[in-house]
């Protein structure tokens, strides 16, 4: 499965690169691990995740 898309960079660092049909699923994965994950590219994905997280933070602050 995803193993073919993983490259070990060091003992604690991995790079995952794959094609996706939509940012929704991988965006949820990244949002769940946002302190552990660095988005390298594309900038459109960074913008997508940032927008989703900002929207979620606004909803938290409304309560």
C-alpha positions in Angstrom: 0.0 0.0 0.0 1.6 3.3 1.1 5.0 1.7 1.8 5.9 2.2 -1.9 5.4 6.0 -1.4 7.6 6.3 1.7 11.3 7.1 1.7 13.3 7.0 5.0 15.3 10.2 5.4 16.7 9.4 8.8 15.8 7.3 11.9 12.9 9.6 12.8 12.1 11.2 9.5 10.2 9.9 6.5 9.1 11.4 3.2 5.7 10.5 1.8 4.9 11.4 -1.8 1.9 10.2 -3.8 -0.8 11.4 -6.2 -4.3 12.0 -4.7 -7.7 12.7 -6.3 -8.6 15.1 -3.6 -7.0 16.9 -0.6 -9.8 16.0 1.7 -8.6 12.6 3.0 -4.9 13.4 3.2 -5.8 16.8 4.7 -7.6 15.1 7.6 -4.6 12.9 8.1 -2.2 15.9 8.2 -4.5 17.9 10.4 -4.6 15.1 12.9 -0.8 15.0 13.1 -0.1 18.7 12.4 2.6 18.9 15.1 4.4 15.9 13.5 4.0 16.6 9.8 5.8 19.1 7.5 4.1 19.8 4.2 6.9 20.2 1.7 4.8 20.7 -1.4 2.6 21.6 -3.3 1.7 25.1 -2.0 -1.9 24.5 -2.9 -2.0 21.7 -0.4 -0.4 23.9 2.3 -3.1 26.5 1.5 -5.9 23.9 1.7 -4.8 22.5 5.1 -4.2 26.0 6.5 -7.7 27.1 5.5 -9.3 24.0 7.0 -7.4 24.5 10.3 -8.2 28.2 10.4 -11.9 27.5 9.9 -11.8 24.9 12.7 -10.0 27.3 15.1 -12.6 30.0 14.4 -15.4 27.6 15.3 -13.6 26.7 18.5 -13.3 30.4 19.4 -17.1 31.0 18.8 -18.1 28.7 21.7 
